[in-house]
Amino acid sequence: MDEILPAGAPRPRIAVFAGPTATILNTPDLITSNKARARHGLPLYPARFDDLRAQRLAAPVTVYIEAFSAHPLEQDAAHLYAAPDGWLDQDGTFHTEQPAGDAKPVHVVELHPDDGLYPLPYMARQADGSAWEETTATPYAPPESARQTFYPDAGRLYEEIERFGLADHGNPAALWSIADFDFFRAAPSGGYTTDGSERLGQDFFSYYPYHLQSEPGLTNLAQATNHVQAVLDGGDFTGLQWLEGSPTVEETLYWLGLVIDTKVPIVGHAAQRRHQSLSADGDRNVVDGVKYIASGVALNEQGEDRVGACVIVDELVYAARDVTKVDARPGGYEVTGGHGGIVADMGGYGPPQLTYLPTRRHTHCSDLRLTELPKQVTGVAGALETGVSLVDVTTKDADGLVPDAMPQVTITKYGRYAASRLGADNLPSADDEVEILARISANLAAAPLAGFVCEGMSPFAMADPAKNAALSVASFAGMPVVRVGRGNTGGMAYKTDPTYISGNNLTATKARVLLLAALLKLGALPPARDPFNPTWDERAATEQAVARYQALFDTH
């Protein structure tokens, strides 16, 4: 892999962050091997072979390896090989000279603990002496009776890739031969719980065992953002790799590309299958990310990232803004928005090649990067029945984003044939949209920075009259509303009403991410005295404020 480094380039240093629910950091359940079951008189597992798990030797051991056993046709080319180290006779005695009779040629090797990991039978059992049959002591066990399958950071993953991963021509996937790595935990998938310092669902977030699934919240996003920015500010890094679950890695990478102020590449990786499992895809994605960062292909003549945050999977480099997962299999990612998306090809045996450069602002040129966000913006509070007022919201301090001040953005979806009642004026009424009105009231009570994304018709982004009426109440209560097309829309959302933001060709989830960042930049819209019946002057003030939001959506 050394050939991917540009001539004269300094040795790369990459910051690797473990994110939440990351299948790429997840491993199969540790099941007691048949070697252990036979040793302790336990029922054998119905399998021809034992699964071998990466483990460490506790002491040196001498091993005899049968010659010509690495490939079925090695023996066919025996004349090309040096003599073996010796032979084992039928009694298992080692000879340096070939003995008479049937003797097996062998290689002799000394294995040492400091060699690193080796694939070995898993010998552990449960505390009561029974075999481990799954990751929990019993089905549906509580956290205190469950083991974890996710790695707490990416250090072990990268060690195993380098220890066991092979390039196509038989060379090791020698990651450390081309870069140095520092490993960090930002809302990680696994945690240290023995001393009670880390708790599932608060400090780390996993989806397996499935009955113990947990999800990070907005406060965790703020904390992770601050962590990433602090690491990049404090170290001379060449790039950043972020590892997360495949359904959501696109959201986090788009967010990081909007708010992190850095000139180095930010790349994200995921896996559709667990590490170590059959046909696992995550390891190659990691190697490709290292290759992409070390190659310098993402940099302009000034050495600054010109591509923006990317998701690198299946040997393709996607702009984080324009990719989504559509299926749980390798290759299960698609370009969104109908325009562009794949910014580079990993080049197979050759170096990465850019295919186009995104025009949207990102990282060091983003208007939403942390260094450009104000410390305080205006929010809204009150009640629809008694009135909405402006309040000051401190959104940034010396540590970065204030976790408790993160905006609340809700997605609502249009579907035809929605039941609707007519109001007193014989027109559809906002009162029929009880969910939206309830969310507006909840926001006014507890979330001074809030907004909505409406996934409407594709690509027009319009909804039915009742939903439009309810979302209009949100706008005039100070909560910006973004309209996007249905699903993976291929066109641009229409700008039919200047009190709404057009989400261009963003999916609803990406529009939510951008609106989160925009609220931290611009704050709430000016509220009307009566959000159900704004005056023409109040409408004009809202249109003027929405235009500032629209400028961000048109450029990011």
N, C-alpha and C positions, 0 to 999 in steps of 0.2 A: 504493500500500500504506500510505500515511500514515494513512488513516482507521482502521487497526486499533489505533493507539496511544490509550490512555485519556487523556482530557482532563487536562492538568496533570502527566502522568506524566514522570519524568526519562527521558532518552534511554537505551534499553537497551544493555547491554554483555554479549555472549554469549561464553562460552568454548567453543571447538570442538575436539574431540579426534578425531584420526585413530586408529582402532583397526585390528585385524588383518583380513586377507582381505576387504577391503571392496570389493565390486563397485561401490558408489556412488563410489569413488575410482579405479576401474579404467577404462581407456580401450582402444579397439580398437588392434590392432597398427599401428604406423606403417609403411605400405607405400609404396615409391617411386612417385611419380606418373608418368603418361604424359608429362607435360611434361618431367620429368627424363630419362625413358627416351629420348624423342625427341632431346633435347639431346645425349645421350651415346651414341647409337646402340645402345641396348639394346632387346630385344624388348618390344613394347608389351603392357600388361596388357589382357585382353579385357573392356573396359568402355566404355560409351558416354560416360561422363563421368569426370573425375577426382574422387576424394574430396578434400574440402577440410578441412584441419586448422588448428586455431587456432595462429597463430604471430605473431611480432612483426616489424614493419618495421624495417630497419636505417637507412633514410634516407627523407626526404619524397618523395612521388611524386604527380603530378597524374593524376587518373583522369577519363575521360569516361564517364558513365553514360547509357545509352540511356533517354530519357524514355518513360514509360508501360510500363516493362518489369517493374514490381514485381507486377503482377496482370494476368491476361488481359483484364479489363474496364476497366482504367484508361482506355484510349483512348476507351471508350464515354462517359466523362464528361469528355472533354478540355476542354469549354467551361467547366468549373469551375476549371481550373488556370491559374496564371500562365504567362507565356511561359517557355520553357527558357532556359538560360544561353547557348546558341548552337546551331550546327549543324555537323556534319561532312559534307563533300562526299564523293564517291566516291573521291577520292584521299586521304582522311583529313585534309584540311586543315580547321582550325577557323575558323568564321565567327561573328561576333557578330550579323550580319544574315543572314536566310535567303537563301541563294544560289538562282539558277535551277537547275532540274533536280531530280534526286532527292537530297535531303540529309536526314540523320538528326538529329532534335532530341536534344540532350544536356544533361545537368547536369554542371557542372565542380566537382570537389571535390579539395581538397588533403588527402592522408592523411599523418599524421605518426606517428613512432614512439611519441610520448607519448599518442596516441589510445587505445592499448591493443591487444588482440589483434585480428587479422583472420583470416577463413577463407581459406587460401591453399593452393595445391598443395604437396605434400610433396616437396622436391627432394633430400633426402639419399640417399646411396648407401653401400654397405659399403666398408670400407677397401680391398678389392681392386678396387673400381670396379663391382662387380655391384649389381644392384637388391636392396633389402630386400623379401623376399617374406613374412616373418613376423618375430616379435619377436626370434628367435635367429638367429645367423649361419648356422647349419646346423640341421637337425632334431635334437632331443634334445641340444642343445649344453649344456655345463656353464655354471654361473653366470657365469664370466668371459667367455663368448662369447654372453651373452644381455643384451638390454636389458630394462628394467623398464616395465611398463604401468601400474602403480599410482602415484598421486601420493604423495609423501612426507608431505604434510600437506594440509589442506583449503583452503589459501589459493588455489591455482590453481582448484579446483573452484568456489569462491564467486565468484572473478573471472569465470570463464566463464559462470556462471549470470547474473550481472549484465550481462555484455557481450552475450550472445546470447539470453538468456531473454526471452520476451515474455509479458506478461499478456494475457488474452483480448481486451482492448479496444485492443491495440497499444502500450500503455505498457511500458517496460522493467521487468523484475523487479528493481527498484532496492533490493537488500538493504541497502546502506549508507545509504539514505535513512531507514531506521527503526532501525538498530542499528549499533553498532561490534562488531567481531569480533577476538578474539585466538585464534591458532591454535597448537595443542599436539599433540605426538606421544606417544601412550601405546600401546606395542606396535603401531606403525603398519604399514601394508601395503607401503610403499616405503622404501628406505633409501639413504644416501650411502655408496658402497663404494669410491670412487676412492682415498682415503687409507687404506683398511683399517679405518676407525674403526667401521664398522657391517657386520654380517654377517647374511646371510640365515639365518633360523631361530634367531637369537639376539637380534638387535636389531630386526628387522622380519620380517613374516610375510605371504606371498602364496600364492596357489594357482595362479598362471599365470606362466610356462608350466607346464602341468600336471605335467610330470615333475620340476619343481623345487618342488613344493608344500611348505609348511612350516606348522607349527602352534605357537602359543604354549603355554607350560606354566603350572603353578601359580606358579612364581617370577615369571613375567611378569605374571600377574594381580595378585600382591601389589605389584609395582613400579608397575603402572598405577594401582592403587587409591591408593597413596601419592601419586602424581603428581596425580591428580584432587583429592584432599583438600587437598594443598598449594596448588594453583592457586586453589581456591575460598576457602581461608583467607587467601590473600594478595592477593586482588583483589575489587573491588566489582562482582560480576557479577550480572546479572539472571537468568541461566539457563545451562544447559550442554547442548550437543548432542554426542552420541557417534555416530560413523560406523563401522559394522562390517559384516561379511558377513551376508547375510540368514538363513542357517541358524542362526546363533548369537547374533545381536544380542540376542535375548530373554533369554539366559542372563546376559550381561554386564550388561544393564540391570537385571535383577532383583537381581543381586549388588550393583551400585552403589546401588540403592534400599534395600538392607538395611544397608550398611556406611558409606556416605558421610554425614557429619553436615553437612547443609546445609538451608537453608530456601528455596532457589530450585529451580525445576523442573529435573528431569533428563529429557531426551528423547533417544531413540535413533532413528537412521534407517538404512535399508538400501536396496538396489536389487536388483531381479531381473535387470536388464539393465545393461550397462556404460554409463557416462557417454559421451555423444556417439553412442551406437549408436541404431539405429532404434527409436523409441518408448521411449527410456530413461525410467525412472520415478523415478530418484533425485533429480533436480533439483527436482521438485515437492515431494518429501518434505522436502527441506531448507527450501524456501520456507515450507512449512506449519509446520515446526518453529519458524522465526523468528516467524511469525505467531502461533503458540500462545504462545510465551514473551512476546512483546511485548504481547499483548493483556491479560495479567494474569488471564486466566480461571481459571488454576490456583491463584490465591492466595486466602487467607481475608481476613477483615477486618483482621487484624494484618499482612498482607503476607507470610504464610508459605505455602509450598506445601501444598496440602491433597489433592493427587491422588497423589503419589508418582511413581516412575520410570515412564515411558511409552515405548512404541514408536509412532512416528507414520509411517504408510505408507498410501498409497492414500486419502488424505483422511480417515482414521479415526485416532483416538487410542486405543490399547490399553494397559491396565494391563500392565506388563512381566511381572507374575506370571502373567497369564492369557492369553497369546498364544503361538502357535507357527507356524512356517512349515510348510506342507503341500505346496506346489508351487512350481516355479521360474517363476512368471509373475506379473505384477501382479494383485493380488487373491488371491494364494496364501497368505494368512495366515488363521488361524482362532482363535476364542476357545477356550480350554481350560478344563476343569473343570466345564463345564455351567452356570456361574453368572456373569453379568455379563461383564466383559472389555472392552467398548468403553466408555470413560469420556467420550469427547467426539467430536463431529463437527466437522470443520473449517469447516462452514458455507457452502461454495461461495463465492459473492460476499460473503457476510456474515461476521460475526465467528465465532470458534469458540464452540460451545455445549456445556456439560457435560451429560451424560446421567445420570450417577450418580457418587457418591463412594465409593471403596473403603473398606472398614472395616479392612483390614490395616494394621499399623504399618509406617512407612517413614521413611527419611531422618532428619529431626530428632526424630522420635518413635519410632524403631526402638530396640529393646533391644539390637541388634547393631551399632549405629553405632560407628565407630572410637573415639570418645571414651568409650564405655561398655565397651569390651573391656579385659580385664585385660592386664597386661604378661607374666604368666606363668600357665600352667595345668598340670594334671597329665596326663601321657601314660602310655603303657604300653610295656614292652619285655620281651624274653626269648624264650621258645620254648614251644610247646604241650607239648613232651615234658618239659621241666625246670621250667617254672613262669613265670608272668608277674608282673612287679613294676611299681610306680609310679615314674615319673621326672618331673622338672620340665622343662617346655618353655617357653623364652622366646619369646613370640609377637609381642611388640610392643616397639619401641625408639623413640628420638627421631625416627626417620624414618617411623615408622608400622609396618605389618606387617613381620615378619621373613620374607623370601622363602623361606628354607630350612625354615621351620617350618610352612609351609602344609599343611593336612591332606590325606590321601589318601582319597578316597571312591570306592568301586567300585560300579557298577551291575550287578546280576545279574537275569536275566529268567526267569520261569516259563513253561514250556510243557508241555502234557499229553503223556503217553506217554514220559516220560523213563525211561531204563533205570535200574533200582534193584535193589540186592541187599539181602537181609534180614540183619540182624545176629544175634548169638548169642541175643538175646531174641526173635527172630522178628519184629522191627520194622525198618522202613527205617533204614538207617545213614547217619550223616553222612560216613562214609568214602567213600561213593559220589560225593560232591561234591568231587572232587579240585581243581577250579579255586578254589572258595571257600576250602578249607583251605590251599591253596598261597598264596593272597593273604593270609590271616590270618598265616601264617608270615612272609611277606615284610614285612608291616606291622610285626610285632613286631621284625623285624630292622632296619628302616630308617625306619619312619614311626610315631613314637610317638602321633601324632594321626591316627586313621583311623576309617572307618566304611563301612557298606554301605547301598545302596538296593535293595530287592527289588521289581521290577515283577511283581506277582502277578495274580490274577484281578481282573476289573473288576466292581464297584468294591471288592469285599471285600478284595483285596490279599493274600489267603493264597496260599501256594505248596504244592508237594508235600511230603510228610513228610520226605524226605531233604534237600531244600533247607532246610526249616524247621530241621531238626536241625543242619545245618552253620552256619546263621546264628545259631542259639542258641549255638553254640560261640563265634562272633564276639562276641556280646553279653557273654558271661561271660569273654571275654578282654579286655574293656574297650572294645570297638568298638560304638558304637550302630548299630542297624539300623532303617531307615525302610521301612515297607511302603506301596506305592501301587498303584493299579489299573492295568490294562493300557492302554497307549497314551494317547489323549486321553480319559481317564475322565470320566464325567459325574456321578459320585457321590462320596461321602466314603468313604475307606478305613475299614474297621471297626476298632474297638479291641478285638480279641479276646484279646490277650495283653499284659499290662502290662510285659513285658520288651522289647517292640517299640514303636517310635514310629509312630503313624498319620500318614501324609503328607497327610491330608485329601483334597482334590481336585487336588493338585499332580501334574504329570507327573514321570516319573522324573528327567529332567534338572533340573527346578526343585527337586525334593526334594534332589538332590545339592548344588545351590548353597546351599540353606538349611542343610543339614547341615554344609557347609564352614564357614559363618559360625558356626553353633551350637557346633561343636567349638572354635573360637577363643574362645568365651564360656565354655563349661562344662568343656572338657577331656574326658578319657576317662571311661568308666564304671568303677566299682570292679571289678577282676578277681577271679575266683574262684581258689581254690588249684588246682582241677582244672576247667578250663572245660568239660570233657565231662560232669562230674558235680558241679554246684554244690550246696551245702547249702541248706537252707531259709532260713537267715540271709543267705547270700550272694545268694540270689534276691531276698529282701526289699530288700537294699541296692541291687541293680540296679534294681528297680522304682522305688525312691525317686529314683534318679538319672535314670532315663528320664522320670519325671514332669516334671522340670525341662525336659528337651528337649521334651516334649509341649506344655508351656505356650508355648514359642516357636513350635512348628509350628501351634498353634491361633490364633496372633495375628499371624503374619507371612506 
